[in-house]
Amino acid sequence: MHGITDILFRLFIIFTSAKIMGELFERFKQPALIGEILAGVILGPYLLNMIPQQEVYQVLAEIGVMVLLFTVGLHIKVEDILKVGGRSTLVAVLGVVFPFVLGYIYTLIAEHSTLEAMFIGAAMVATSVGITARIFADLNLMDSEIARIILAAAVIDDILGMIILAIVTGAGQGTLSYVNLGIITLEAVGFVLFLILVGTRLARRYVPRVANLRTRNAVFALSLIFLLGLSAVASSIKLAAIIGAFMAGLVLSEFNYQFQLTQKAESLYDFLVPFFFVILGSRVDLSLFADSGIWMGAGLITLFAILGKVIGCGLAVIKSGLKNAFTVGVGMTPRGEVGMIVASIGLASGAISSKLYAVVLFMVVATTVLAPPFLRKLLTPK
């Protein structure tokens, strides 16, 4: 097979495998994304070699992760962030500082570069809002106080994680200096604040007017324009494109239910997002795990990732009791898609090696798999 026929056949194999593996993992009460990653490992160049390193597959993966972060943004209202309580803010801040410092210091001690240490630290800070929210929804505890603390903290955590990712990604584009870091930080913070303070006001003014246009699904079309446009802007100022995608969703979040944006994006999500996780999995070279040093590194990074959240987030709410503190820490543990995004950007830019990529991917999968059963056990009355 050649040309378009070969590409279509491989896309068929990738998508079908992702859905089958995702279904299997869902049946075992595990996140579907783990099955999709495993599908990528099997189909990747190191096993069946069904996913060649061609730009078309990388572009699909990039668009998939942009849609993923866009939909996450749609579920987060700016007012919820601005009005969030002090405890949630403290949980988020300590939940970012502790894992980042632990990952950064360990990577330096393991004789890696400063840039690699920054990427490892960044991969350890985020919390997967989707995975944590799913557990509370399954247990009908979305309205509980502890759920509000964790979910609000996870939202702020993601915002801080996005800014850290922007700083680290920008640092990877050139020489690492305090001037560079200062400029990158100003760009990241300025971009986010402008969209929160000005972008939302512009959206309130013009989105209702767009709704009156004769174009079919005009507001949803506008949301896709925002998604692509802000992703391009973010990329042009040397931030990750996913930051623009996330902010596009955030800006339009207050119109999400009125115009059913999430529901209209579901088909795009279901089709494109699996490609991202499969392509991520395809980059894992299983032969690297034949090295005992990789297993030791993966185990230690995973341990630090768990301890960073449990200790950091737990300390923020320790006054409410040891069990609640431990519950909050465990609830903030899953790294999910954001940790993978950081790792993939680091690998693609050459900032981290394939060995460190494998270590981060192991950590992400381990925290994503281990947290749900422990959290369920802590939340289920005896």
Secondary structure, DSSP 8 states (H G I E B T S, - for coil): --HHHHHHHHHHHHHHHHHHHHHHHHHTTS-HHHHHHHHHHHHSTTTT--S---HHHHHHHHHHHHHHHHHHHHT--HHHHHH--HHHHHHHHHHHHHHHHHHHHHHHHTT--HHHHHHHHHHTT---HHHHHHHHHHTT-TTSHHHHHHHHHHHHHHHHHHHHHHHHHHHTTS---HHHHHHHHHHHHHHHHHIIIIIHHHHHHHHHHHHTSSSTTHHHHHHHHHHHHHHHHHHHTTS-HHHHHHHHHHHTGGGTTTTTHHHHHHHHHHHHHHHHHHHHHHT--GGGGGSHHHHHHHHHHHHHHHHHHHHHHHHHTGGG-HHHHHHHHHHT---HHHHHHHHHHHHHTTSS-HHHHHHHHHHHHHHHHHHHHHHHHHHS--
